[in-house]
Amino acid sequence: MATIAETAAVQGRRPDLLSGTPRAHTIDRWIYVFTAASFIAIVLAGFIPSSIGKIAAMQAGQRPPFPLVMHVHAVLMGSFLLLLLAQTVLVATGRQALHMRLGIASMLLAPAMVVAGFLLAGTNYHAVWGAAQTQPQLQPVVGILEDILLLQLRIGILFPTLLFIGLTARRGEPGLHKRMMILATAVAIPAGIDRIPWLPSTMPASPLTTELYTLLAVSPLLLWDLVRNRYLHRAWWIWLAFVVPVAVATNLLWDTPWWHATARGIMGV
């Protein structure tokens, strides 16, 4: 991957004002490593407490065992996050050849993650729907899962779309490639964010905090781009062009009768 200054020169933009300073080059190399590592920290902060609680409930006989597809999805998602971290470290340490060879794995992991994610959403929904037919107290949970389906659908659509843009730019536009790989992953991070128990949240009443925390997760990279180059890289405009309309639609549809009816139609119940 080229430096930000090199990318700016290729695109005909003026060089950044910090070009040539050791500190700037160091941050250039490691800001992507930091962001990838922060994504892993977010996922662990959300899923570890959630998993411990579910395991305890399972051992107490309060919930059924985890379905196989949940384990598969967890392994795939964890593998992808570790791959992203490894790729950023390889670039930061100058091992681009290995980075390019390892990148083939992301082309295999990404579609498998999307398929497993959709299967998991359907499996969880049908399990709760079936239980709610004999346990009326679970009906509100069905409604919550229908709203969460909005977030799952957007991840299943935006993640592979943005990842495809990033992968197709890996040779001709390294600046777009490296940013889009991070930003594509960011759209899947809400799955961990919404499970962090100590974060103030508007969920399940509204996904507003989900949108804000996702933006906060990528803000160090965004701010560095602005400080380093004095302009917003094209990758951010592409990301916003996809994410903002979908976020607006998600918030407008959230907990509406039309969406609940549509979700049940999608799930075939």
NORMO-V810394 format. One record per pair of residues at least 6 apart in sequence whose ideal C-beta (glycine too) atoms are under 7 Angstrom apart, sorted by the first residue. I is the first residue (numbers start at 1). J is the second residue. D is the distance in whole Angstrom. If there is no record, write none. Layout:
i;j;d
I;J;D
I;J;D
This chain:
i;j;d
1;91;5
1;96;7
1;174;4
1;177;7
1;178;5
2;174;4
2;175;6
3;28;6
4;16;6
4;28;6
4;175;6
4;228;6
4;229;6
5;15;5
5;16;6
5;19;5
7;174;6
7;175;3
8;15;6
8;16;6
8;229;6
9;15;6
13;231;7
16;228;5
16;229;5
16;230;7
17;230;7
18;24;4
18;228;6
24;228;6
27;224;6
29;92;4
30;92;5
31;220;7
31;221;6
31;224;5
32;88;4
32;178;6
32;182;6
33;88;4
33;89;6
33;92;5
34;220;7
35;182;5
35;218;7
35;220;6
35;221;5
36;84;5
36;85;4
36;88;5
36;182;7
37;85;6
38;217;7
39;81;6
39;185;6
39;189;6
39;217;7
40;81;5
40;85;6
42;189;6
42;192;5
42;193;6
42;217;6
43;81;6
43;192;4
45;192;7
45;196;5
46;192;4
46;193;6
46;194;7
46;195;3
46;196;5
47;192;6
47;195;6
49;197;5
50;195;4
54;63;7
57;63;5
58;65;6
64;127;7
67;123;5
69;116;6
69;119;5
69;120;5
69;123;6
70;120;6
72;116;5
73;116;4
73;117;6
73;120;5
76;109;6
76;112;5
76;113;5
76;116;6
77;113;6
79;109;6
80;106;7
80;109;5
80;113;6
83;105;6
83;106;6
83;109;7
84;181;7
84;185;6
86;102;7
87;99;6
87;102;6
87;103;7
90;98;5
90;99;4
90;102;7
91;99;5
103;170;7
107;167;7
110;160;6
110;163;5
111;160;7
114;156;5
114;159;7
114;160;5
117;152;7
117;155;7
117;156;6
118;156;6
121;149;6
121;152;5
122;267;7
124;145;7
125;145;5
125;267;5
126;267;7
128;138;6
128;141;5
128;142;6
128;145;6
129;142;6
129;269;5
131;138;5
132;138;4
132;139;5
132;142;5
143;260;6
144;204;5
146;260;5
146;263;4
147;204;6
147;254;6
147;255;6
149;263;5
150;250;5
150;253;6
150;254;7
150;259;7
151;190;6
151;207;6
151;210;7
151;250;7
154;246;5
154;250;6
155;187;6
155;188;5
158;187;5
158;242;6
158;243;7
158;246;6
159;184;6
159;187;5
159;188;5
161;242;7
162;180;6
162;183;6
162;184;4
162;187;7
162;239;7
162;242;6
163;184;4
165;180;5
165;238;6
166;177;5
166;180;3
166;181;5
166;184;6
169;176;4
169;177;4
169;180;7
170;177;4
175;233;6
176;234;6
176;235;5
179;233;6
179;235;4
180;235;5
182;218;7
182;221;6
183;218;7
183;235;6
183;239;4
186;214;6
186;217;6
186;218;5
187;243;7
189;214;6
189;217;6
190;210;5
190;214;6
193;210;6
193;213;5
193;214;7
194;201;7
194;203;5
194;210;6
199;213;7
200;209;7
201;209;5
202;208;5
202;209;5
203;209;7
203;210;7
206;251;7
206;254;6
207;250;6
207;251;6
207;254;6
208;251;7
211;247;5
222;236;7
225;232;7
225;233;5
226;232;7
253;259;4
